Amino acid sequence: MKFGRLENIEAIDFSLPPDHAGIKKVLGGQRSNHIVAYVGSVVWADENLVKKIYPDKAGTKNYVKYYGKRFNTIELNATHYRIPDKETIKRWTEAVSDDFRFCPKVHESISHTQNISQSIELAKNFNDTIQAFGNKLGNSFLQLPPTFNTRGLNYLLDFLDNNPIRKLAIELRHESWFIEGNEELKKLCNYLYKNNISLVITDVSGRRDVLHQRLTNKTAFIRFVANDLHPTDYSRMNEWVQRIDSWIQQGLEEFYFFMHSPDKGLTAELSVYFINRLAKVSGIEIRGPKIKTTEGSQLDML
C-alpha cells in the first residue's frame, strides 16, 4: 500500500464511493443518543509534531502527557513491532485523561504468519498485556499482510473463532478482497457483523480499491492518508465529514479517524481542520492541537 507522496496526485479520483448497501442494516437507521468520536495521529514523538504543538522545553518523558492534552486517541503502531511491558503501559495511561483511548496495532508475530489460526496463544499473551491500558484501551486493530489474500479466509475465521482480543478491527490489503462481487469478503463481513468486529477503512492515494465503504458494526475505524497538505487533502476531509455525519444520522455510535501523512508533523494541521469541520457539520466537539505561530506563541485553531 503506497503511503508516501505521489507525483501524479492531480490525476487521482479521490471521491468516496457509495456506501455498501449493508450499512443501513448495520447502523439501524436511527441516530444514537450517545456518540463517541476520536481523532488522532500515529505518533507522539515525531520531531516536527513536537516543535509545533508541545511546550518549548517539553522533555521526552512528557511527550505522552502533552500529546494526550492535544488529542483524545492514538493509533499505536509501535505495538506491531514491540509489545511494551505493563509498567510502560501504566506510565502511559497515568499521563493521559480518562477519555483518552489507545488503539494498539496487533503484533506482527500474530498477524504476519503463514497460518494466522495458529497464533491464538500469541494473541492471548498480547491481549493479556494490553489489558494494562484498562478503561483507556480503545479498538485494537489487526493489519493483515499485503500477501494475505482471499484463500486465507478460513484461517482468519478459525483465528477469530478463538480470538481473545475483546474489541478488534480488521484491515485487509490484498487486492483479491476488493474484486467486485467477492464472495469471500461478503462471508467475512457477515461473520464480523455477527461477532461485533469492525472492518478498517483505509483512504490512501495509491490504493483506491481498499476504500470499500463497508461497516460491520456501529464503530467506524478509518485510517486517512494525506499528502502533506495538498489541496486535495482538504476536499477529501470535507467529504469524509459529510459521510460520517450521514452515518451518525443512521445510527453510528463511535468512530476513530487517524491522520497519516508522509510528514507526520502535518497531522496536527490535518487534525485541526478535520475537527473544526466536524464541529460545524455535526456539532461534535473534540479537543485538538493548538499550532504554534512562528513567533512561538500558540494560535488557537479550535
C-alpha positions, 0 to 999 in steps of 0.5 A: 500500500503506497503511503508516501507522496505521489507525483501524479496526485492531480490525476487521482479520483479521490471521491468516496464511493457509495456506501455498501448497501449493508450499512443501513442494516448495520447502523439501524437507521436511527441516530444514537443518543450517545456518540463517541468520536476520536481523532488522532495521529500515529505518533507522539514523538515525531520531531516536527509534531513536537516543535509545533504543538508541545511546550518549548522545553517539553522533555521526552518523558512528557511527550505522552502527557502533552500529546494526550492534552492535544488529542483524545486517541492514538493509533499505536503502531509501535505495538506491531513491532514491540509489545511494551511491558505493563509498567510502560503501559501504566506510565502511559495511561497515568499521563493521559485523561480518562477519555483518552483511548489507545488503539494498539496495532496487533503484533506482527508475530500474530498477524504476519504468519503463514497460518494466522489460526495458529497464533491464538496463544500469541494473541492471548499473551498480547491481549493479556498485556494490553489489558494494562491500558484498562478503561483507556484501551480503545479498538485494537486493530489487526493489519493483515499482510499485503500477501494475505489474500482471499484463500486465507479466509478460513484461517482468519475465521478459525483465528477469530473463532478463538480470538481473545482480543475483546474489541478488534478491527480488521484491515485487509490489503490484498487486492483479491478482497476488493474484486467486485462481487467477492464472495469471500469478503461478503462471508467475512463481513457477515461473520464480523457483523455477527461477532461485533468486529469492525472492518478498517477503512483505509483512504490512501492515494495509491490504493483506491480499491481498499476504500470499500465503504463497508461497516460491520458494526456501529464503530467506524475505524478509518485510517486517512492518508494525506499528502502533506497538505495538498489541496486535495487533502482538504476536499477529501476531509470535507467529504469524509465529514459529510459521510460520517455525519450521514452515518451518525444520522443512521445510527453510528455510535463511535468512530476513530479517524487517524491522520497519516501523512508522509510528514507526520508533523502535518497531522496536527494541521490535518487534525485541526481542520478535520475537527473544526469541520466536524464541529460545524457539520455535526456539532461534535466537539473534540479537543485538538492541537493548538499550532504554534505561530512562528513567533512561538506563541500558540494560535488557537485553531479550535 
